[in-house]
Amino acid sequence: MTPLEWIQHMLEANREALRQMPFPPGMAEYVQELVQSGQTEQIINLMKLGFLIGIQQGAAQVQAGEALTQRSAIQA
């Protein structure tokens, strides 16, 4: 699976959870500014940060035993 296919799969698998997640005020404008100014590296770093936070959250749930007893809304 290519990175693009993986991202598309993750977006589809988590569409409802993503729809319900609030977006910080001004974030859409910030991302649009990054896109328009061609700051690809910054956009990639934001994606990496989100991925890293997800990994850390998953690890914390496993350590707390939550991952074994309940299913989270986000699916990998």
C-alpha positions as CSV (number, residue, x, y, z in Angstrom):
1,M,0.0,0.0,0.0
2,T,1.4,3.4,-1.0
3,P,1.4,6.3,1.5
4,L,-1.4,8.0,-0.6
5,E,-3.5,4.8,-0.5
6,W,-2.9,4.5,3.3
7,I,-4.0,8.1,3.9
8,Q,-7.1,7.7,1.7
9,H,-7.9,4.5,3.5
10,M,-7.5,6.1,6.9
11,L,-9.6,9.1,5.9
12,E,-12.4,6.8,4.7
13,A,-12.2,4.5,7.8
14,N,-12.4,7.5,10.1
15,R,-14.6,9.9,8.2
16,E,-17.3,10.2,10.9
17,A,-14.9,10.7,13.8
18,L,-13.0,13.3,11.7
19,R,-16.3,15.1,10.9
20,Q,-17.2,15.3,14.5
21,M,-13.8,16.6,15.6
22,P,-13.7,20.3,16.2
23,F,-11.1,22.3,14.3
24,P,-9.2,25.1,16.1
25,P,-10.3,28.6,14.9
26,G,-8.0,29.9,12.2
27,M,-6.5,26.5,11.4
28,A,-8.2,26.2,8.0
29,E,-6.8,29.6,7.0
30,Y,-3.4,28.7,8.3
31,V,-3.3,25.5,6.2
32,Q,-4.6,27.4,3.2
33,E,-1.8,29.9,3.6
34,L,0.8,27.1,3.8
35,V,-0.6,25.5,0.6
36,Q,-0.7,28.8,-1.3
37,S,2.8,29.7,-0.3
38,G,4.1,26.2,-1.2
39,Q,5.3,25.3,2.3
40,T,5.1,21.6,1.7
41,E,7.6,20.7,4.4
42,Q,5.5,22.5,7.0
43,I,2.4,20.6,5.9
44,I,4.2,17.3,6.0
45,N,5.5,18.2,9.5
46,L,1.9,18.9,10.6
47,M,0.9,15.5,9.2
48,K,3.8,13.8,11.0
49,L,2.8,15.5,14.3
50,G,-0.7,14.2,14.0
51,F,0.6,10.7,13.4
52,L,3.0,11.0,16.3
53,I,0.3,12.2,18.6
54,G,-1.9,9.2,17.5
55,I,0.9,6.8,18.2
56,Q,1.5,8.2,21.6
57,Q,-2.3,8.1,22.4
58,G,-2.4,4.5,21.4
59,A,0.6,3.6,23.5
60,A,-0.9,5.3,26.5
61,Q,-4.2,3.4,26.1
62,V,-2.3,0.1,25.9
63,Q,-0.4,0.9,29.0
64,A,-3.6,1.9,30.8
65,G,-5.3,-1.3,29.6
66,E,-8.0,0.7,27.8
67,A,-7.2,-0.6,24.3
68,L,-7.8,-4.1,25.5
69,T,-11.2,-3.4,27.1
70,Q,-12.8,-0.9,24.8
71,R,-12.7,0.1,21.1
72,S,-11.8,3.7,20.3
73,A,-13.6,5.7,17.6
74,I,-10.5,6.1,15.4
75,Q,-9.6,2.9,13.5
76,A,-6.3,2.0,12.0
